[in-house]
């Protein structure tokens, strides 16, 4: 069953806006998705009727708040096919990546070890680990790209051959190229080379768009963020194998993450709570739970089917414009909905400004992937990224805006 986009759009208040009398066309969901009314209502309900702290009180409001908070965790775990004990709430995916960097990588990798990554990583899945490598002296190796923007698995095999790689950090879907990486295959390759190696995945561009099974991927850590999957800002999660979290020390310390405290030291709470210091993001967890319900009811298979059809149509529309180059795969089996493009003779910021003047919202810049930009020999791109509330009627204003930019700026 196809998605009824005109009806669905009515659930997103921001999409009813007009900008200077023009319909808002939101094509920046890879940066942050829009938020449906159900999510806003869930957060409002907490603040209006159940405002209290969690885990500490035995009165009804505290129990309601705890149920909302832990309910968000349970729903997210089910959505990603994971054990709720392995779902640690963080303020975003960047914090989730830092948790892995500080609580596992920095306490396990040393000089003589190696970690494997790729040239297409978002800075959030790159900087925490190269920072650790600088301090500890382990080697960082990077998988390069094929001509069509996919990871070169032959290069990966060569980098794994000596068995020194103990950790892989890889994005599930590129936020620039749209490439869907073969995460399960990479995880198998890494473990065949070194059975003790762990695999960490940045899932921020995958969880909102694809059916994801943490168990089936066979990875150890998976980072997500709420604001890209219809949820609120200020909440994300690290999904991990519970036995790993049990063996890891906490990243942040303070209240609620302790079992006992003496003047000489502390012992830690059970997982996942030992990684959630202080008062957590309760309203945000309620909102994220509502977002997960919303996506679950819609069906992630339908979400993916809609994305495939719309992205294919968008690629066709963009490539029909003279002077436009698209970066990344064109095979829809291996790409998501983020489409980065260049317009010959026009700076990406000028493209974005012209589109913005016509109510079309796209992202411009290096997209927090400067190493990838250097590999592509680019300083920046424009990026159009669609989601469930976009349809083919959004393509005409996109094309018209690019044509206007070419006409006005190109020499």
N, C-alpha and C positions, 0 to 999 in steps of 0.2 A: 504494500500500500504506500503510495506516495505521500509526502508531507504537504498538507494544505497550508502553504506559506502565508497567503493573505489573512487567514483566520489566526494562525499562530502569531503573526506579527502584533496582533492586538494585545497579546499578553506582555509586550515589552514597552513600557511607557515611553522611553527615550525615542523609540522609532516612530512615535506619532508626531514628533517635532518637525517643524519646517525651519529651514535656514534661509533667511532673506527671501521668503516666499517659495522656496524650492524644497521638494521632498528630501528628507535625510536618507542618504544611501550609505549605510555603515559597512565598510569593507576593511575593518581593522581588528577582526576578532582574534587573530593570532597574537595581538598585543593584549587585548582584554575583551571578553565577550560582553554582550548586553545582559541585563538582569530581568527575569520575568517577575510578574507581580507576586506569584506564589512565594518566591524567595524573600521579597521585601516584606510580605505579610508574616512570614515565619520569624523574621528578625524583630519586626514590630511587636508581634505577640509576646516574645520573650521580654522585651523592655517594658511593655505595658502591664503584663499580667504575671510574669514569673521571675521578675528581676531579683536575683539572688546569686550567691556564689555556689560553687559545686563542691561535692565530695566532703564537705565539712559540717553541714547542718542536717538535723533530723526533722526539721519542720517542713511543712508541705512545699513552700516556695523553693527551698533548697533542693528538695527531692525532684521537683519539676525541672529545675535548671539542670540538675545532674542528668536526668533522663533525656533532656534535649541535647546536651553535650555528648553524652555517650551514645545516644541514638544516631547522631551525625557520624560518629566513628563506625558504628555497626553498618550503617547504610553505605558508607564509602567502601568499607571492606567487602561487602557483598557486591557492590558495583564493579570492583576490581578483582573479584574472586581471590580474596586474601583472608588471612586470619585476623580478626579484630585486635588481637593482642600484639600484632605486628604493625598496627597503624598508629604512628606518632603524629599528633598535630603540631604543625609549625606555623610560622606567620606567612610563609610562602615556600615555593620550591627552592629558592636560593638558600634559605635557612636549612632546608632538608639536605641539600648538597653539602653545606658546611657541616652539618651534623655528621655525615659520613666521613668527611675529610678530617674532622677533629677527633671523632670518637673511634674511628677504625683505621683510616689511612695513616694518620700521624702516630698511631700507637702500634702499627704493625709493619709498615714498610721502612726499609733502611737502605743505606748505600749498598749497591750490588743487586738490589731488586729493580724491577721495572714496572711501570703502569702503561697501559695502552689506552689511547683515546683516538679522536678523529679530528680532522681539520675543520669540520663543520659545527663544532660544539658552540652552544650559547655560552657567553662568559660565565654564567652561573654554574655551568658544568665543566668549567675549564680553570678559572682562576683559583678556586679553593684548593685544587689538586696540584697545580703548578707552583702555588705558594708553598704547599707542603713539601714538594720536591726540592725547592730552593733551600728550605731549612734543613731537610733530612738527607739530601744527596742522592735520592733514587732517580732513575732515568725515566723520562716521559717519551713515549713513542706515539706517532700519529699515523693513522690510516689515511691515505690520500684518496682522491676521487677519480672515477672514470670520466670520460668526456661528457657523459650525459648526467653527471651529478650524483652518481651512486658511489657507495664505498667500494674500493677495490679490494676484494677479498683475497686476491693473490698476494697483495702487499701485506694484508693482515696475517696471512699464514707465514710469510717470511719474518715478520716482526715477532711472531709467537714461537718460532722454531727452537730457540735456545732454552725455552722453559723458564725464563726469568720473570715473565710477566705474572704479577700477583694480583692485579686489579685492572678492571676495564671500566671506563666511564664513557658512555655513549648515549646520544639522544635517540629516542624512539622515532621521532619525526623531526626533520629539519625545519626550523622556523623561517628559513630563507628559501631553500631549494624545494621544500615540500617533500623531500625524499623520505619514504618509509624505510627505515633501516631493518635488516634481517636480524633482529635482536636475539631471537632464540638460536639461530644458527651461529651467531657470534659467541653466544654464551657457551655453546657446545664446543666450539673451536678453542676457546680460552681454556676450558677445563680439560680438554684432551691434551693440551700442551702443558698444563699445570693443574692437577686436580685440586690444589689448595687455593686457587685464584678465586676472587669474588668479582661479581658483576653489578655495577650501579648504572641505572638507566634514568635519564631525564625524560619523564613521560608527559611533560606539560602540553605538548602539541598533539599527543596521541589520545590521552584519556577523554578529552571532550569530543573526539571525532571517530574513534574506532572502538569496536568491542575489544576490551583488554582483559586478559586473564593473567594475573601475576603468577599463579601456579604453573600455567602452561608455558609461559615465557622461560621459566627455569632460571630466573635471575635472583639476586640477593637483596637488592635495594631498588626502589622505584619511587621517584619524586613527582609529586603533582601539586597543582595550585588551584585554588577555588575560583579565582576571578576569570580564568579562561574557560571554565565549564559552567557558566551561568550563575555561579555563586558569588559571594561577596569578596571584596579585597580583604587582606589581612589574615587569611587562613590558607594553609596548604597542608601537605602531609608527606612524611616519609613512610612508605610501605616496605616492610622488611621481614625476613624470616625471623620468627620469634626467638629461636635459639641463638641467633646472632645478637639480637638486642639484649638478651639475657647476659651474654658474655661481654658486652661493651660497657664502658663507663659513660656516665652522662656528659653531655656537651655543656649544658647550663645547670647551675645548682641554686638551691634556695628552698622555698616552701613547696609543699605538696609532693615533691619528688623524693622525699626521704621516708625511711621507715623509723629510724631513731637518730637522735642527735645528742651527743654529749659534749662537754667542753673540749674534749680531745679530738672528736671526729664525728663521722656520720655513716649510716648505712642506708642503702637505697630502697626505694619503693619497688613494687612489682612493675613489670613492663605492661603497657607502654608508659605508665605514669612517671617512671623515673627519668624520662626525657622531656617532661612537661612541667618545668619549674614555674611556680607562681600562679596567679590567677590567669586562667586561659581565655581564649577567644570564644566565649559561650554563645553570644548572639550569632557570631559568624559560623559556628558549628551547626547551629540550628538552620541557618540559611543554606549552608553547604548541603545539609541533609535534605532540605527541600529541593535544591538544585538536582541532587542525585535522583530523588523521586521523580522529578520532572523529566529528566533524561531517560530514566528507566521506563516510565510510562510511554514515552515517545518511541523507545527502542533503538539501541545503538546500531543495529543492522540497518534500520531505516535511515538513521543519521548518516552512516557511511554511504549508503546508496545515493542519497540526496547530494552528498558532497562530490561523489564521483561524477554524477551527471552534470552538476553545476560547474565544477572545475574544468571538465572537458569543454563545456560551452564557453567558459571564460577564456581558456587558452585559445580556442578557435577565434573568438572575437578579438583578442589582443594581437594574435599573429596576422590578422587581416589588416592591421594598421601599418602603413609604411613606416619603416625605421624602428619598429619595436622588436626587441630581443627578449626572450623569456629564458630565465636561468632555471635549471633543474630538469628532472625527467619529464617526458611527455606521455609515458606509459602510465595510465591511471592505476594500474595494479600496484605500482610502487611509489605513488605520490599522494600527498594530502592536499589540502585546499589553499595553502599559502603560495602565492605566485609572485615572485620577484621579477621585475622587468626593468629594462632600460629603454629610453627613447632617444634615438640618435640626435645629437646636437642640443639636447635639453637636459639641464641638471635635474636630478631626481627631486630636489627641493622645489624647483619651479613647477615640475609636474604635480607634486603634492599640493602646492599653493593654488594652482589653477583648478584642480579637482575640488579642493576645499571651498573655493569661491562658488562652486556649483552644487554644494551640498554633499559631495562625495568624499568620504573619509577613508584615506589610505595612509599607510605608514611610509616614511622615507628615512634614509640614513643607513647606518651599518648594522642595525638590528641586533646589537650586542654580539656580533660575530666578526670582529676585526680580523682574526687569522683567516677566516674563510674569504673575506673581502680581498685580502692580499693574494690568496690563491687564485681568485677569479680575476685579479688585476683590476679591481674596482675600488672606488672610494665609498660608494653608496649605491643603493637601488631604491626604486619605488616598490611597494609591496601591497597587493590587494589580497585580502584573506576573507573568505566567506564563511557563513555558518548556516544554521538551520533556518534563520529568518531572512536569508537572501534567496533570490530567485532570478530567473533570466531577465526579468524586468529591471534589474539593477545593472545589467550589462550596457544598455544604451547610454545612460548618463556617464558611465565609466569611459566608454569609447569616445563619446562626444567631448568629454573633458580632456582626454589625451590628445585628440585631434586639435582642440583649441590651444593646448600647450604647444604643440608642434607649430601651429600657424603663428603663434605670438612670439615664441622664443627661438625656434630653430633658425639657424642662418645657413 
